[in-house]
Amino acid sequence: MHLEFAYLSEITGDPKYLQKVQKVREVLNNMNKPDGLYPNYINPKTGRWGQNHVSIGALGDSFYEYLLKSYIMSGQKDEIAKKMYYDAVEAISRRLVQKTPGGLTYIGDLRSSRIEKKMDHLGCFSGGMLGLGSKYASPNLQEKYLELGGEITKTCHTAYDKTATKLGPEAFRFEGKSEAVAMRQNEKYYILRPEVIESYFVMWRLTKDTKYRDWGWEAVEAINKHCRVPDGFSGIRDVYASKVSHDDVQQSFFLAETLKYLYLLFSDNDFMSLDDWVLNTEAHPLPVKKS
């Protein structure tokens, strides 16, 4: 809620909304962070970390995104957000980023002291986040983060490319010779998620590499072919099955995010410039504060 409450204070002139979210961030900033990482859970009674599970996918994703975007939206004045973001990303790079024998880069989950060799579709937003963060990093780190963002985005595209439908599974693993493939039945569904396309959009804007538009168009064709139904679009139960089975649900984020990111991917580059707008975790645009 940090971006939204900060903007609410901006447009109402009432600082109480920003103060609320700054207090939450202050508590997190002052906590002892294992290896510089933020576990996903805090015990509400003790105020201490709960389970030692760190993820940039489910439960953890928006936290890192909002640190970076808080800095950008503030007109690059929120130095606390900036430091928290880059400290966290350095810890993620050091502890969670993995390279497979086949040359794919992914960000694993940390459970206790063990890396789980899997990545959630939800975590695929991080390619774009890392790329966007490269713009504001120290000069000696800019190329590193842009390259890492590109590698993560490539891995997520590979997960799409390895399916019969050319749509990505809910989660994919890196076990043995199987890389970027869902190994369990409850990971094989696609519910019209936006995160991979979000990274295509951001990486296209940053690099102008046409492969990101090519990959986006592959997704357009796959969604239209496999997810379109008479009254809208539906998720599918198994992306590896050539004959699809629909789940009869059109998620709200399909309109709010997936289609919006596709539209932006193929729009003129000065439309919704990333210098003037940040997109919150549901892809709603918020203006960057100007001095």
C-alpha positions in Angstrom: 0.0 0.0 0.0 3.0 2.3 0.2 2.6 3.9 -3.3 -1.1 4.3 -2.9 -1.0 5.8 0.5 1.9 8.1 -0.5 -0.2 9.4 -3.4 -3.3 9.7 -1.3 -1.3 12.1 1.0 -0.1 13.9 -2.1 -3.6 14.6 -3.5 -5.4 15.3 -0.2 -2.6 17.2 1.6 -3.1 15.0 4.6 0.2 13.4 5.7 -1.4 10.7 7.8 -1.6 8.2 5.0 2.1 8.5 4.2 3.0 8.4 7.9 1.2 5.1 8.3 3.1 3.3 5.6 6.4 4.9 6.5 6.1 3.5 10.0 5.7 0.0 8.6 8.7 0.5 6.5 10.7 1.9 9.4 10.0 -1.2 11.4 11.2 -3.5 8.6 14.2 -1.4 8.0 15.3 -1.6 11.6 14.8 -5.4 11.9 17.8 -7.7 11.8 17.7 -9.2 8.3 19.3 -12.7 7.8 21.9 -12.4 5.1 20.4 -9.0 4.2 17.2 -10.8 3.1 13.5 -10.1 4.1 11.6 -13.3 5.1 8.0 -13.4 4.0 6.5 -13.7 7.4 6.4 -11.6 10.6 4.8 -12.9 13.8 2.1 -10.3 14.6 2.4 -11.0 18.3 6.2 -10.8 18.7 7.1 -8.5 15.8 9.8 -11.0 14.8 10.4 -12.9 11.6 8.2 -16.0 11.3 9.1 -18.9 9.0 12.5 -18.4 7.3 11.1 -18.4 3.8 12.4 -15.8 1.4 10.8 -15.4 -2.1 10.5 -12.8 -4.8 7.3 -14.7 -5.9 4.1 -15.1 -3.9 4.0 -13.1 -0.7 7.3 -11.2 -1.3 7.1 -9.7 -4.8 5.4 -6.3 -4.3 7.6 -5.4 -1.3 10.8 -5.1 -3.5 8.9 -3.5 -6.4 7.4 -0.9 -4.1 10.8 0.1 -2.6 12.1 0.9 -6.0 9.0 2.6 -7.2 8.7 4.6 -4.0 12.1 6.1 -4.8 11.1 6.8 -8.4 7.7 8.2 -7.5 9.2 10.6 -4.9 11.1 12.3 -7.7 14.2 10.4 -6.5 14.1 12.0 -3.1 13.2 8.9 -0.9 16.7 7.9 -0.1 15.6 5.3 2.5 13.6 3.4 -0.1 16.5 3.5 -2.5 19.0 2.1 0.1 16.6 -0.6 1.2 16.0 -1.6 -2.4 19.6 -1.8 -3.5 20.7 -3.5 -0.3 17.9 -6.1 -0.8 18.8 -6.7 -4.4 22.4 -7.2 -3.6 21.4 -9.8 -1.0 19.1 -11.5 -3.6 21.9 -11.5 -6.2 24.3 -13.0 -3.7 22.0 -15.6 -2.1 19.1 -16.4 -4.4 20.2 -15.9 -8.0 21.1 -19.3 -9.5 22.6 -20.4 -12.9 21.6 -23.8 -14.4 24.0 -26.1 -16.3 22.0 -25.1 -19.4 22.8 -21.4 -18.9 19.5 -20.2 -17.5 19.4 -17.7 -14.7 16.6 -17.8 -12.1 15.8 -16.5 -8.6 15.1 -19.4 -6.3 13.2 -19.5 -3.0 15.1 -19.8 0.2 13.6 -22.1 2.8 15.7 -22.1 6.0 19.2 -22.5 4.5 18.2 -24.4 1.3 17.5 -23.0 -2.1 14.4 -24.4 -3.7 15.1 -24.8 -7.4 11.9 -23.3 -8.7 10.5 -20.0 -9.8 6.9 -18.8 -9.6 5.3 -17.1 -12.6 4.6 -14.3 -10.1 8.3 -13.8 -9.7 8.8 -13.1 -13.4 8.0 -9.5 -12.8 11.5 -9.3 -11.4 13.1 -9.2 -14.8 11.5 -5.8 -15.4 12.1 -4.6 -11.9 15.8 -5.3 -12.0 16.0 -3.7 -15.4 14.2 -0.6 -14.2 16.4 -0.5 -11.1 19.5 -0.4 -13.3 18.6 3.2 -14.3 19.0 4.5 -10.8 21.8 2.3 -9.6 25.4 3.3 -9.0 27.2 3.5 -12.4 29.3 0.4 -11.6 26.1 -1.7 -11.1 23.9 -0.5 -13.9 25.1 -3.0 -16.5 25.0 -5.8 -14.0 21.3 -5.2 -13.1 20.2 -4.6 -16.7 21.9 -7.8 -17.7 20.4 -9.7 -14.8 16.9 -8.4 -15.7 17.4 -9.6 -19.2 18.5 -13.0 -18.1 15.6 -13.5 -15.8 13.2 -12.4 -18.5 14.8 -14.8 -21.0 14.3 -17.7 -18.5 10.6 -16.8 -18.1 10.2 -16.7 -21.8 11.9 -20.2 -22.0 9.2 -21.5 -19.6 6.6 -20.3 -22.1 8.4 -21.6 -25.1 8.7 -25.2 -23.7 5.0 -25.7 -23.5 2.6 -27.0 -26.1 0.5 -23.8 -25.8 3.4 -21.3 -25.6 1.9 -20.1 -22.4 3.7 -20.3 -19.1 2.9 -22.5 -16.1 2.2 -21.2 -12.6 5.6 -22.3 -11.4 8.5 -24.0 -13.1 11.5 -26.0 -11.8 15.1 -26.6 -12.5 15.8 -30.3 -11.6 18.2 -32.5 -13.5 17.9 -32.1 -17.2 14.5 -30.4 -16.9 14.9 -26.7 -16.8 12.1 -24.1 -16.7 9.5 -26.8 -16.7 6.6 -27.4 -14.3 7.1 -30.8 -12.7 3.9 -31.1 -10.7 0.3 -31.1 -11.9 -0.7 -28.3 -9.6 1.9 -26.0 -11.3 0.9 -26.5 -14.9 -2.1 -24.1 -15.1 -2.1 -20.7 -16.7 -4.6 -18.1 -15.3 -3.9 -15.2 -17.7 -1.1 -13.8 -15.5 0.7 -10.6 -16.5 4.2 -10.8 -14.9 6.1 -12.2 -17.9 4.6 -9.6 -20.3 5.2 -6.9 -17.7 9.0 -7.7 -18.0 8.8 -7.8 -21.8 7.3 -4.3 -21.7 9.8 -2.8 -19.3 12.8 -4.4 -20.9 11.6 -3.2 -24.3 11.4 0.3 -23.1 14.9 0.1 -21.6 16.7 -1.6 -24.4 14.6 -1.3 -27.6 15.6 -4.9 -28.3 13.0 -6.2 -30.7 13.0 -9.7 -29.2 10.8 -8.4 -26.4 8.1 -7.3 -28.8 8.5 -10.6 -30.7 8.0 -12.6 -27.4 5.0 -10.4 -26.6 3.4 -11.1 -29.9 3.9 -14.8 -29.4 2.0 -14.4 -26.1 -0.8 -12.5 -27.9 -1.2 -15.3 -30.5 -1.1 -18.0 -27.8 -3.7 -16.2 -25.6 -6.0 -15.6 -28.5 -5.7 -19.2 -29.7 -6.0 -21.1 -26.5 -7.7 -18.7 -24.0 -10.4 -17.0 -26.0 -13.9 -18.3 -25.4 -17.3 -16.9 -26.7 -17.7 -14.4 -23.8 -14.1 -13.4 -23.0 -10.9 -15.2 -22.1 -10.4 -18.1 -19.8 -7.4 -19.7 -18.0 -6.3 -23.2 -18.9 -5.6 -26.1 -16.7 -2.5 -27.6 -18.4 -0.2 -25.5 -20.6 1.5 -28.7 -21.8 -1.6 -30.3 -23.2 -2.2 -29.6 -26.9 -6.0 -29.9 -26.4 -6.7 -27.3 -23.8 -9.2 -27.5 -20.9 -10.5 -24.1 -19.8 -11.1 -23.2 -16.1 -14.0 -20.9 -17.0 -12.5 -17.9 -15.1 -11.4 -14.6 -16.5 -9.3 -13.1 -13.7 -9.6 -9.3 -13.1 -5.9 -8.8 -13.6 -6.2 -10.0 -17.2 -7.8 -6.6 -18.0 -6.0 -4.5 -15.5 -2.5 -5.8 -16.2 -2.0 -8.4 -18.9 -3.8 -6.6 -21.7 -2.5 -3.2 -20.4 1.1 -4.3 -20.5 0.6 -5.8 -24.0 -0.9 -2.5 -25.1 2.0 -0.5 -23.6 4.6 -3.0 -25.2 3.3 -2.0 -28.7 2.7 1.6 -28.0 4.9 4.6 -28.8 7.8 4.8 -26.4 6.8 8.3 -25.1 3.3 7.1 -24.2 3.2 6.5 -20.4 6.9 7.2 -20.1 8.6 5.3 -17.3 10.2 8.6 -16.4 6.8 10.2 -15.7 4.8 7.3 -14.3 5.1 4.3 -12.1 2.7 1.4 -12.4 1.6 -0.1 -9.1 1.4 -3.8 -8.5 -1.9 -4.0 -10.3 -0.6 -1.8 -13.2 -2.5 1.3 -12.2 -0.5 4.4 -13.2 0.7 6.9 -10.5 2.5 10.1 -11.5 6.2 10.7 -10.6 6.5 13.7 -8.4 8.3 16.6 -10.2 10.4 19.1 -8.4 
